[in-house]
Amino acid sequence: MSLEHAPVRFVRLKAVMGLTGLSASSIYDLMALKEFPASVPLSTNRRGWVLAEIESWQKERLEKRDTGAAVRSTRGRPRKVA
């Protein structure tokens, strides 16, 4: 029996920042709140994020925007996504 899996692609922090438009501190703040995908240790001093998880997070944000759901700010104040 053959199991076919899509390859997992890891992206580094700069790429995550470019994909999301978030700063590094905002990414880590959202991770601490469990509102952003967790990073994965790639080696002793390297971490990455699973690209599919980042894309899924982006889709969730779009759904929240489209339904008018509140999105928590990393500054502690809830705000609506335009």
PDB file of N, CA, C and O in Angstrom:
ATOM      1  N   MET A   1       0.845  -1.172   0.000  1.00  0.00           N
ATOM      2  CA  MET A   1       0.000   0.000   0.000  1.00  0.00           C
ATOM      3  C   MET A   1       0.894   1.240   0.000  1.00  0.00           C
ATOM      4  O   MET A   1       1.786   1.371   0.838  1.00  0.00           O
ATOM      5  N   SER A   2       0.654   2.120  -0.921  1.00  0.00           N
ATOM      6  CA  SER A   2       1.471   3.319  -1.055  1.00  0.00           C
ATOM      7  C   SER A   2       0.730   4.523  -0.489  1.00  0.00           C
ATOM      8  O   SER A   2      -0.416   4.789  -0.852  1.00  0.00           O
ATOM      9  N   LEU A   3       1.389   5.239   0.394  1.00  0.00           N
ATOM     10  CA  LEU A   3       0.813   6.461   0.944  1.00  0.00           C
ATOM     11  C   LEU A   3       1.460   7.649   0.245  1.00  0.00           C
ATOM     12  O   LEU A   3       2.680   7.812   0.262  1.00  0.00           O
ATOM     13  N   GLU A   4       0.630   8.462  -0.361  1.00  0.00           N
ATOM     14  CA  GLU A   4       1.154   9.650  -1.031  1.00  0.00           C
ATOM     15  C   GLU A   4       0.852  10.864  -0.187  1.00  0.00           C
ATOM     16  O   GLU A   4      -0.297  11.110   0.183  1.00  0.00           O
ATOM     17  N   HIS A   5       1.878  11.615   0.113  1.00  0.00           N
ATOM     18  CA  HIS A   5       1.741  12.827   0.912  1.00  0.00           C
ATOM     19  C   HIS A   5       2.344  13.988   0.143  1.00  0.00           C
ATOM     20  O   HIS A   5       3.361  13.848  -0.537  1.00  0.00           O
ATOM     21  N   ALA A   6       1.702  15.127   0.267  1.00  0.00           N
ATOM     22  CA  ALA A   6       2.291  16.330  -0.315  1.00  0.00           C
ATOM     23  C   ALA A   6       3.542  16.671   0.483  1.00  0.00           C
ATOM     24  O   ALA A   6       3.545  16.541   1.707  1.00  0.00           O
ATOM     25  N   PRO A   7       4.590  17.099  -0.180  1.00  0.00           N
ATOM     26  CA  PRO A   7       5.798  17.455   0.565  1.00  0.00           C
ATOM     27  C   PRO A   7       5.532  18.647   1.482  1.00  0.00           C
ATOM     28  O   PRO A   7       4.794  19.571   1.138  1.00  0.00           O
ATOM     29  N   VAL A   8       6.146  18.599   2.643  1.00  0.00           N
ATOM     30  CA  VAL A   8       6.019  19.702   3.597  1.00  0.00           C
ATOM     31  C   VAL A   8       7.090  20.722   3.247  1.00  0.00           C
ATOM     32  O   VAL A   8       8.265  20.381   3.106  1.00  0.00           O
ATOM     33  N   ARG A   9       6.676  21.970   3.110  1.00  0.00           N
ATOM     34  CA  ARG A   9       7.631  23.031   2.805  1.00  0.00           C
ATOM     35  C   ARG A   9       7.739  23.954   4.011  1.00  0.00           C
ATOM     36  O   ARG A   9       6.739  24.488   4.491  1.00  0.00           O
ATOM     37  N   PHE A  10       8.949  24.133   4.488  1.00  0.00           N
ATOM     38  CA  PHE A  10       9.208  25.031   5.609  1.00  0.00           C
ATOM     39  C   PHE A  10       9.661  26.385   5.076  1.00  0.00           C
ATOM     40  O   PHE A  10      10.387  26.469   4.085  1.00  0.00           O
ATOM     41  N   VAL A  11       9.219  27.443   5.752  1.00  0.00           N
ATOM     42  CA  VAL A  11       9.662  28.792   5.397  1.00  0.00           C
ATOM     43  C   VAL A  11      10.229  29.457   6.644  1.00  0.00           C
ATOM     44  O   VAL A  11       9.773  29.215   7.762  1.00  0.00           O
ATOM     45  N   ARG A  12      11.216  30.285   6.430  1.00  0.00           N
ATOM     46  CA  ARG A  12      11.881  30.970   7.535  1.00  0.00           C
ATOM     47  C   ARG A  12      11.143  32.259   7.879  1.00  0.00           C
ATOM     48  O   ARG A  12      10.217  32.662   7.175  1.00  0.00           O
ATOM     49  N   LEU A  13      11.560  32.899   8.965  1.00  0.00           N
ATOM     50  CA  LEU A  13      10.876  34.069   9.499  1.00  0.00           C
ATOM     51  C   LEU A  13      10.718  35.185   8.469  1.00  0.00           C
ATOM     52  O   LEU A  13       9.633  35.754   8.349  1.00  0.00           O
ATOM     53  N   LYS A  14      11.770  35.509   7.727  1.00  0.00           N
ATOM     54  CA  LYS A  14      11.664  36.598   6.738  1.00  0.00           C
ATOM     55  C   LYS A  14      10.575  36.300   5.716  1.00  0.00           C
ATOM     56  O   LYS A  14       9.831  37.197   5.318  1.00  0.00           O
ATOM     57  N   ALA A  15      10.480  35.048   5.292  1.00  0.00           N
ATOM     58  CA  ALA A  15       9.449  34.673   4.325  1.00  0.00           C
ATOM     59  C   ALA A  15       8.060  34.783   4.943  1.00  0.00           C
ATOM     60  O   ALA A  15       7.122  35.237   4.288  1.00  0.00           O
ATOM     61  N   VAL A  16       7.922  34.367   6.213  1.00  0.00           N
ATOM     62  CA  VAL A  16       6.638  34.472   6.905  1.00  0.00           C
ATOM     63  C   VAL A  16       6.242  35.937   7.019  1.00  0.00           C
ATOM     64  O   VAL A  16       5.081  36.287   6.808  1.00  0.00           O
ATOM     65  N   MET A  17       7.192  36.786   7.347  1.00  0.00           N
ATOM     66  CA  MET A  17       6.919  38.221   7.434  1.00  0.00           C
ATOM     67  C   MET A  17       6.466  38.756   6.078  1.00  0.00           C
ATOM     68  O   MET A  17       5.530  39.551   6.007  1.00  0.00           O
ATOM     69  N   GLY A  18       7.117  38.329   5.014  1.00  0.00           N
ATOM     70  CA  GLY A  18       6.743  38.769   3.675  1.00  0.00           C
ATOM     71  C   GLY A  18       5.370  38.264   3.251  1.00  0.00           C
ATOM     72  O   GLY A  18       4.612  38.981   2.598  1.00  0.00           O
ATOM     73  N   LEU A  19       5.055  37.029   3.623  1.00  0.00           N
ATOM     74  CA  LEU A  19       3.760  36.442   3.259  1.00  0.00           C
ATOM     75  C   LEU A  19       2.601  37.079   4.013  1.00  0.00           C
ATOM     76  O   LEU A  19       1.510  37.228   3.463  1.00  0.00           O
ATOM     77  N   THR A  20       2.830  37.454   5.266  1.00  0.00           N
ATOM     78  CA  THR A  20       1.742  37.920   6.127  1.00  0.00           C
ATOM     79  C   THR A  20       1.685  39.434   6.274  1.00  0.00           C
ATOM     80  O   THR A  20       0.630  39.984   6.590  1.00  0.00           O
ATOM     81  N   GLY A  21       2.802  40.112   6.048  1.00  0.00           N
ATOM     82  CA  GLY A  21       2.856  41.545   6.295  1.00  0.00           C
ATOM     83  C   GLY A  21       3.014  41.881   7.772  1.00  0.00           C
ATOM     84  O   GLY A  21       2.899  43.043   8.159  1.00  0.00           O
ATOM     85  N   LEU A  22       3.275  40.874   8.597  1.00  0.00           N
ATOM     86  CA  LEU A  22       3.449  41.078  10.038  1.00  0.00           C
ATOM     87  C   LEU A  22       4.920  41.256  10.383  1.00  0.00           C
ATOM     88  O   LEU A  22       5.797  40.752   9.681  1.00  0.00           O
ATOM     89  N   SER A  23       5.182  41.972  11.462  1.00  0.00           N
ATOM     90  CA  SER A  23       6.540  42.088  11.971  1.00  0.00           C
ATOM     91  C   SER A  23       6.887  40.816  12.747  1.00  0.00           C
ATOM     92  O   SER A  23       6.007  40.025  13.085  1.00  0.00           O
ATOM     93  N   ALA A  24       8.160  40.632  13.019  1.00  0.00           N
ATOM     94  CA  ALA A  24       8.593  39.472  13.795  1.00  0.00           C
ATOM     95  C   ALA A  24       7.952  39.477  15.177  1.00  0.00           C
ATOM     96  O   ALA A  24       7.505  38.437  15.661  1.00  0.00           O
ATOM     97  N   SER A  25       7.906  40.646  15.813  1.00  0.00           N
ATOM     98  CA  SER A  25       7.332  40.702  17.163  1.00  0.00           C
ATOM     99  C   SER A  25       5.839  40.379  17.142  1.00  0.00           C
ATOM    100  O   SER A  25       5.339  39.736  18.065  1.00  0.00           O
ATOM    101  N   SER A  26       5.120  40.813  16.110  1.00  0.00           N
ATOM    102  CA  SER A  26       3.695  40.482  16.009  1.00  0.00           C
ATOM    103  C   SER A  26       3.491  38.985  15.802  1.00  0.00           C
ATOM    104  O   SER A  26       2.562  38.401  16.360  1.00  0.00           O
ATOM    105  N   ILE A  27       4.346  38.370  15.008  1.00  0.00           N
ATOM    106  CA  ILE A  27       4.252  36.921  14.791  1.00  0.00           C
ATOM    107  C   ILE A  27       4.447  36.189  16.107  1.00  0.00           C
ATOM    108  O   ILE A  27       3.670  35.294  16.441  1.00  0.00           O
ATOM    109  N   TYR A  28       5.480  36.560  16.859  1.00  0.00           N
ATOM    110  CA  TYR A  28       5.746  35.883  18.130  1.00  0.00           C
ATOM    111  C   TYR A  28       4.665  36.185  19.164  1.00  0.00           C
ATOM    112  O   TYR A  28       4.328  35.319  19.971  1.00  0.00           O
ATOM    113  N   ASP A  29       4.119  37.396  19.152  1.00  0.00           N
ATOM    114  CA  ASP A  29       3.008  37.728  20.061  1.00  0.00           C
ATOM    115  C   ASP A  29       1.791  36.861  19.754  1.00  0.00           C
ATOM    116  O   ASP A  29       1.169  36.314  20.664  1.00  0.00           O
ATOM    117  N   LEU A  30       1.453  36.737  18.473  1.00  0.00           N
ATOM    118  CA  LEU A  30       0.306  35.914  18.088  1.00  0.00           C
ATOM    119  C   LEU A  30       0.552  34.437  18.400  1.00  0.00           C
ATOM    120  O   LEU A  30      -0.374  33.720  18.781  1.00  0.00           O
ATOM    121  N   MET A  31       1.793  33.982  18.240  1.00  0.00           N
ATOM    122  CA  MET A  31       2.121  32.599  18.609  1.00  0.00           C
ATOM    123  C   MET A  31       1.896  32.382  20.104  1.00  0.00           C
ATOM    124  O   MET A  31       1.361  31.348  20.505  1.00  0.00           O
ATOM    125  N   ALA A  32       2.298  33.341  20.922  1.00  0.00           N
ATOM    126  CA  ALA A  32       2.126  33.228  22.373  1.00  0.00           C
ATOM    127  C   ALA A  32       0.652  33.167  22.751  1.00  0.00           C
ATOM    128  O   ALA A  32       0.286  32.532  23.740  1.00  0.00           O
ATOM    129  N   LEU A  33      -0.191  33.826  21.963  1.00  0.00           N
ATOM    130  CA  LEU A  33      -1.639  33.804  22.192  1.00  0.00           C
ATOM    131  C   LEU A  33      -2.299  32.586  21.553  1.00  0.00           C
ATOM    132  O   LEU A  33      -3.517  32.423  21.632  1.00  0.00           O
ATOM    133  N   LYS A  34      -1.496  31.730  20.918  1.00  0.00           N
ATOM    134  CA  LYS A  34      -1.994  30.541  20.206  1.00  0.00           C
ATOM    135  C   LYS A  34      -2.909  30.931  19.050  1.00  0.00           C
ATOM    136  O   LYS A  34      -3.850  30.206  18.729  1.00  0.00           O
ATOM    137  N   GLU A  35      -2.634  32.078  18.423  1.00  0.00           N
ATOM    138  CA  GLU A  35      -3.434  32.570  17.311  1.00  0.00           C
ATOM    139  C   GLU A  35      -2.654  32.595  16.000  1.00  0.00           C
ATOM    140  O   GLU A  35      -3.098  33.182  15.014  1.00  0.00           O
ATOM    141  N   PHE A  36      -1.494  31.955  15.999  1.00  0.00           N
ATOM    142  CA  PHE A  36      -0.667  31.875  14.805  1.00  0.00           C
ATOM    143  C   PHE A  36       0.048  30.534  14.848  1.00  0.00           C
ATOM    144  O   PHE A  36       0.379  30.051  15.931  1.00  0.00           O
ATOM    145  N   PRO A  37       0.293  29.922  13.699  1.00  0.00           N
ATOM    146  CA  PRO A  37       0.962  28.614  13.703  1.00  0.00           C
ATOM    147  C   PRO A  37       2.306  28.649  14.437  1.00  0.00           C
ATOM    148  O   PRO A  37       3.064  29.613  14.334  1.00  0.00           O
ATOM    149  N   ALA A  38       2.571  27.598  15.163  1.00  0.00           N
ATOM    150  CA  ALA A  38       3.831  27.478  15.900  1.00  0.00           C
ATOM    151  C   ALA A  38       4.977  27.179  14.937  1.00  0.00           C
ATOM    152  O   ALA A  38       4.788  26.547  13.898  1.00  0.00           O
ATOM    153  N   SER A  39       6.148  27.641  15.300  1.00  0.00           N
ATOM    154  CA  SER A  39       7.334  27.333  14.502  1.00  0.00           C
ATOM    155  C   SER A  39       7.808  25.920  14.820  1.00  0.00           C
ATOM    156  O   SER A  39       7.419  25.321  15.823  1.00  0.00           O
ATOM    157  N   VAL A  40       8.656  25.410  13.939  1.00  0.00           N
ATOM    158  CA  VAL A  40       9.181  24.052  14.043  1.00  0.00           C
ATOM    159  C   VAL A  40      10.703  24.134  14.121  1.00  0.00           C
ATOM    160  O   VAL A  40      11.325  24.819  13.308  1.00  0.00           O
ATOM    161  N   PRO A  41      11.313  23.443  15.090  1.00  0.00           N
ATOM    162  CA  PRO A  41      12.784  23.452  15.116  1.00  0.00           C
ATOM    163  C   PRO A  41      13.337  22.669  13.919  1.00  0.00           C
ATOM    164  O   PRO A  41      13.007  21.501  13.718  1.00  0.00           O
ATOM    165  N   LEU A  42      14.181  23.335  13.134  1.00  0.00           N
ATOM    166  CA  LEU A  42      14.791  22.695  11.969  1.00  0.00           C
ATOM    167  C   LEU A  42      16.183  22.180  12.282  1.00  0.00           C
ATOM    168  O   LEU A  42      16.632  21.183  11.717  1.00  0.00           O
ATOM    169  N   SER A  43      16.851  22.861  13.176  1.00  0.00           N
ATOM    170  CA  SER A  43      18.169  22.442  13.666  1.00  0.00           C
ATOM    171  C   SER A  43      18.361  23.135  15.006  1.00  0.00           C
ATOM    172  O   SER A  43      17.418  23.718  15.541  1.00  0.00           O
ATOM    173  N   THR A  44      19.546  23.081  15.545  1.00  0.00           N
ATOM    174  CA  THR A  44      19.804  23.667  16.856  1.00  0.00           C
ATOM    175  C   THR A  44      19.446  25.151  16.914  1.00  0.00           C
ATOM    176  O   THR A  44      18.834  25.607  17.880  1.00  0.00           O
ATOM    177  N   ASN A  45      19.820  25.889  15.899  1.00  0.00           N
ATOM    178  CA  ASN A  45      19.599  27.349  15.918  1.00  0.00           C
ATOM    179  C   ASN A  45      18.658  27.851  14.822  1.00  0.00           C
ATOM    180  O   ASN A  45      18.614  29.051  14.553  1.00  0.00           O
ATOM    181  N   ARG A  46      17.920  26.966  14.199  1.00  0.00           N
ATOM    182  CA  ARG A  46      17.050  27.369  13.093  1.00  0.00           C
ATOM    183  C   ARG A  46      15.623  26.898  13.344  1.00  0.00           C
ATOM    184  O   ARG A  46      15.383  25.773  13.782  1.00  0.00           O
ATOM    185  N   ARG A  47      14.675  27.805  13.049  1.00  0.00           N
ATOM    186  CA  ARG A  47      13.258  27.471  13.157  1.00  0.00           C
ATOM    187  C   ARG A  47      12.588  27.831  11.846  1.00  0.00           C
ATOM    188  O   ARG A  47      13.048  28.713  11.122  1.00  0.00           O
ATOM    189  N   GLY A  48      11.515  27.151  11.551  1.00  0.00           N
ATOM    190  CA  GLY A  48      10.757  27.440  10.345  1.00  0.00           C
ATOM    191  C   GLY A  48       9.279  27.235  10.617  1.00  0.00           C
ATOM    192  O   GLY A  48       8.892  26.735  11.672  1.00  0.00           O
ATOM    193  N   TRP A  49       8.478  27.619   9.676  1.00  0.00           N
ATOM    194  CA  TRP A  49       7.033  27.445   9.765  1.00  0.00           C
ATOM    195  C   TRP A  49       6.591  26.608   8.584  1.00  0.00           C
ATOM    196  O   TRP A  49       7.185  26.684   7.509  1.00  0.00           O
ATOM    197  N   VAL A  50       5.551  25.811   8.774  1.00  0.00           N
ATOM    198  CA  VAL A  50       5.004  25.001   7.693  1.00  0.00           C
ATOM    199  C   VAL A  50       4.182  25.925   6.796  1.00  0.00           C
ATOM    200  O   VAL A  50       3.224  26.550   7.252  1.00  0.00           O
ATOM    201  N   LEU A  51       4.553  26.008   5.536  1.00  0.00           N
ATOM    202  CA  LEU A  51       3.904  26.918   4.599  1.00  0.00           C
ATOM    203  C   LEU A  51       2.395  26.676   4.542  1.00  0.00           C
ATOM    204  O   LEU A  51       1.624  27.635   4.517  1.00  0.00           O
ATOM    205  N   ALA A  52       1.965  25.433   4.522  1.00  0.00           N
ATOM    206  CA  ALA A  52       0.526  25.126   4.448  1.00  0.00           C
ATOM    207  C   ALA A  52      -0.214  25.672   5.669  1.00  0.00           C
ATOM    208  O   ALA A  52      -1.364  26.096   5.552  1.00  0.00           O
ATOM    209  N   GLU A  53       0.433  25.665   6.841  1.00  0.00           N
ATOM    210  CA  GLU A  53      -0.201  26.204   8.042  1.00  0.00           C
ATOM    211  C   GLU A  53      -0.321  27.723   7.967  1.00  0.00           C
ATOM    212  O   GLU A  53      -1.312  28.290   8.428  1.00  0.00           O
ATOM    213  N   ILE A  54       0.671  28.378   7.396  1.00  0.00           N
ATOM    214  CA  ILE A  54       0.610  29.832   7.218  1.00  0.00           C
ATOM    215  C   ILE A  54      -0.517  30.166   6.236  1.00  0.00           C
ATOM    216  O   ILE A  54      -1.292  31.094   6.470  1.00  0.00           O
ATOM    217  N   GLU A  55      -0.606  29.421   5.155  1.00  0.00           N
ATOM    218  CA  GLU A  55      -1.667  29.658   4.169  1.00  0.00           C
ATOM    219  C   GLU A  55      -3.049  29.417   4.779  1.00  0.00           C
ATOM    220  O   GLU A  55      -3.990  30.153   4.483  1.00  0.00           O
ATOM    221  N   SER A  56      -3.179  28.406   5.617  1.00  0.00           N
ATOM    222  CA  SER A  56      -4.438  28.127   6.295  1.00  0.00           C
ATOM    223  C   SER A  56      -4.806  29.277   7.236  1.00  0.00           C
ATOM    224  O   SER A  56      -5.966  29.685   7.295  1.00  0.00           O
ATOM    225  N   TRP A  57      -3.815  29.803   7.973  1.00  0.00           N
ATOM    226  CA  TRP A  57      -4.037  30.946   8.864  1.00  0.00           C
ATOM    227  C   TRP A  57      -4.532  32.149   8.058  1.00  0.00           C
ATOM    228  O   TRP A  57      -5.439  32.861   8.487  1.00  0.00           O
ATOM    229  N   GLN A  58      -3.926  32.370   6.882  1.00  0.00           N
ATOM    230  CA  GLN A  58      -4.342  33.487   6.042  1.00  0.00           C
ATOM    231  C   GLN A  58      -5.802  33.324   5.608  1.00  0.00           C
ATOM    232  O   GLN A  58      -6.559  34.294   5.615  1.00  0.00           O
ATOM    233  N   LYS A  59      -6.198  32.113   5.235  1.00  0.00           N
ATOM    234  CA  LYS A  59      -7.580  31.857   4.829  1.00  0.00           C
ATOM    235  C   LYS A  59      -8.538  32.097   5.987  1.00  0.00           C
ATOM    236  O   LYS A  59      -9.627  32.637   5.791  1.00  0.00           O
ATOM    237  N   GLU A  60      -8.136  31.698   7.201  1.00  0.00           N
ATOM    238  CA  GLU A  60      -8.969  31.943   8.384  1.00  0.00           C
ATOM    239  C   GLU A  60      -9.155  33.444   8.610  1.00  0.00           C
ATOM    240  O   GLU A  60     -10.249  33.892   8.952  1.00  0.00           O
ATOM    241  N   ARG A  61      -8.096  34.211   8.419  1.00  0.00           N
ATOM    242  CA  ARG A  61      -8.195  35.656   8.587  1.00  0.00           C
ATOM    243  C   ARG A  61      -9.166  36.256   7.563  1.00  0.00           C
ATOM    244  O   ARG A  61      -9.947  37.147   7.896  1.00  0.00           O
ATOM    245  N   LEU A  62      -9.118  35.776   6.335  1.00  0.00           N
ATOM    246  CA  LEU A  62     -10.043  36.256   5.314  1.00  0.00           C
ATOM    247  C   LEU A  62     -11.482  35.911   5.673  1.00  0.00           C
ATOM    248  O   LEU A  62     -12.386  36.723   5.478  1.00  0.00           O
ATOM    249  N   GLU A  63     -11.696  34.708   6.197  1.00  0.00           N
ATOM    250  CA  GLU A  63     -13.046  34.312   6.619  1.00  0.00           C
ATOM    251  C   GLU A  63     -13.541  35.206   7.745  1.00  0.00           C
ATOM    252  O   GLU A  63     -14.707  35.600   7.762  1.00  0.00           O
ATOM    253  N   LYS A  64     -12.655  35.528   8.690  1.00  0.00           N
ATOM    254  CA  LYS A  64     -13.043  36.423   9.780  1.00  0.00           C
ATOM    255  C   LYS A  64     -13.389  37.801   9.241  1.00  0.00           C
ATOM    256  O   LYS A  64     -14.341  38.433   9.697  1.00  0.00           O
ATOM    257  N   ARG A  65     -12.618  38.260   8.275  1.00  0.00           N
ATOM    258  CA  ARG A  65     -12.916  39.559   7.663  1.00  0.00           C
ATOM    259  C   ARG A  65     -14.285  39.534   6.996  1.00  0.00           C
ATOM    260  O   ARG A  65     -15.080  40.460   7.155  1.00  0.00           O
ATOM    261  N   ASP A  66     -14.550  38.474   6.251  1.00  0.00           N
ATOM    262  CA  ASP A  66     -15.787  38.383   5.489  1.00  0.00           C
ATOM    263  C   ASP A  66     -17.018  38.221   6.375  1.00  0.00           C
ATOM    264  O   ASP A  66     -18.118  38.607   5.981  1.00  0.00           O
ATOM    265  N   THR A  67     -16.843  37.653   7.571  1.00  0.00           N
ATOM    266  CA  THR A  67     -17.975  37.483   8.481  1.00  0.00           C
ATOM    267  C   THR A  67     -18.073  38.622   9.490  1.00  0.00           C
ATOM    268  O   THR A  67     -19.036  38.689  10.254  1.00  0.00           O
ATOM    269  N   GLY A  68     -17.086  39.521   9.502  1.00  0.00           N
ATOM    270  CA  GLY A  68     -17.098  40.646  10.436  1.00  0.00           C
ATOM    271  C   GLY A  68     -16.701  40.251  11.845  1.00  0.00           C
ATOM    272  O   GLY A  68     -16.975  40.990  12.790  1.00  0.00           O
ATOM    273  N   ALA A  69     -16.053  39.086  12.009  1.00  0.00           N
ATOM    274  CA  ALA A  69     -15.625  38.640  13.339  1.00  0.00           C
ATOM    275  C   ALA A  69     -14.478  39.519  13.836  1.00  0.00           C
ATOM    276  O   ALA A  69     -13.646  39.980  13.055  1.00  0.00           O
ATOM    277  N   ALA A  70     -14.453  39.739  15.144  1.00  0.00           N
ATOM    278  CA  ALA A  70     -13.380  40.535  15.754  1.00  0.00           C
ATOM    279  C   ALA A  70     -12.072  39.758  15.680  1.00  0.00           C
ATOM    280  O   ALA A  70     -12.049  38.533  15.796  1.00  0.00           O
ATOM    281  N   VAL A  71     -11.007  40.486  15.489  1.00  0.00           N
ATOM    282  CA  VAL A  71      -9.665  39.915  15.471  1.00  0.00           C
ATOM    283  C   VAL A  71      -8.884  40.556  16.589  1.00  0.00           C
ATOM    284  O   VAL A  71      -8.851  41.782  16.699  1.00  0.00           O
ATOM    285  N   ARG A  72      -8.241  39.736  17.438  1.00  0.00           N
ATOM    286  CA  ARG A  72      -7.492  40.273  18.559  1.00  0.00           C
ATOM    287  C   ARG A  72      -6.221  40.945  18.074  1.00  0.00           C
ATOM    288  O   ARG A  72      -5.469  40.389  17.273  1.00  0.00           O
ATOM    289  N   SER A  73      -6.000  42.138  18.568  1.00  0.00           N
ATOM    290  CA  SER A  73      -4.785  42.872  18.268  1.00  0.00           C
ATOM    291  C   SER A  73      -3.669  42.348  19.172  1.00  0.00           C
ATOM    292  O   SER A  73      -3.932  41.909  20.292  1.00  0.00           O
ATOM    293  N   THR A  74      -2.450  42.392  18.701  1.00  0.00           N
ATOM    294  CA  THR A  74      -1.326  42.003  19.543  1.00  0.00           C
ATOM    295  C   THR A  74      -1.048  43.066  20.597  1.00  0.00           C
ATOM    296  O   THR A  74      -0.223  42.858  21.486  1.00  0.00           O
ATOM    297  N   ARG A  75      -1.727  44.193  20.504  1.00  0.00           N
ATOM    298  CA  ARG A  75      -1.564  45.259  21.477  1.00  0.00           C
ATOM    299  C   ARG A  75      -2.597  45.169  22.601  1.00  0.00           C
ATOM    300  O   ARG A  75      -2.624  46.025  23.485  1.00  0.00           O
ATOM    301  N   GLY A  76      -3.461  44.121  22.573  1.00  0.00           N
ATOM    302  CA  GLY A  76      -4.410  43.909  23.651  1.00  0.00           C
ATOM    303  C   GLY A  76      -5.790  44.467  23.429  1.00  0.00           C
ATOM    304  O   GLY A  76      -6.693  44.196  24.221  1.00  0.00           O
ATOM    305  N   ARG A  77      -5.988  45.244  22.368  1.00  0.00           N
ATOM    306  CA  ARG A  77      -7.301  45.816  22.096  1.00  0.00           C
ATOM    307  C   ARG A  77      -7.944  45.060  20.935  1.00  0.00           C
ATOM    308  O   ARG A  77      -7.339  44.948  19.868  1.00  0.00           O
ATOM    309  N   PRO A  78      -9.167  44.535  21.122  1.00  0.00           N
ATOM    310  CA  PRO A  78      -9.822  43.888  19.986  1.00  0.00           C
ATOM    311  C   PRO A  78     -10.149  44.921  18.913  1.00  0.00           C
ATOM    312  O   PRO A  78     -10.467  46.070  19.219  1.00  0.00           O
ATOM    313  N   ARG A  79     -10.070  44.511  17.688  1.00  0.00           N
ATOM    314  CA  ARG A  79     -10.405  45.411  16.599  1.00  0.00           C
ATOM    315  C   ARG A  79     -11.081  44.618  15.495  1.00  0.00           C
ATOM    316  O   ARG A  79     -10.916  43.402  15.392  1.00  0.00           O
ATOM    317  N   LYS A  80     -11.828  45.309  14.689  1.00  0.00           N
ATOM    318  CA  LYS A  80     -12.475  44.690  13.542  1.00  0.00           C
ATOM    319  C   LYS A  80     -11.521  44.722  12.363  1.00  0.00           C
ATOM    320  O   LYS A  80     -10.762  45.674  12.185  1.00  0.00           O
ATOM    321  N   VAL A  81     -11.571  43.675  11.566  1.00  0.00           N
ATOM    322  CA  VAL A  81     -10.785  43.652  10.341  1.00  0.00           C
ATOM    323  C   VAL A  81     -11.623  44.281   9.257  1.00  0.00           C
ATOM    324  O   VAL A  81     -12.784  43.915   9.072  1.00  0.00           O
ATOM    325  N   ALA A  82     -11.051  45.218   8.546  1.00  0.00           N
ATOM    326  CA  ALA A  82     -11.799  45.922   7.496  1.00  0.00           C
ATOM    327  C   ALA A  82     -12.072  45.015   6.318  1.00  0.00           C
ATOM    328  O   ALA A  82     -12.690  45.441   5.342  1.00  0.00           O
TER     329      ALA A  82
END
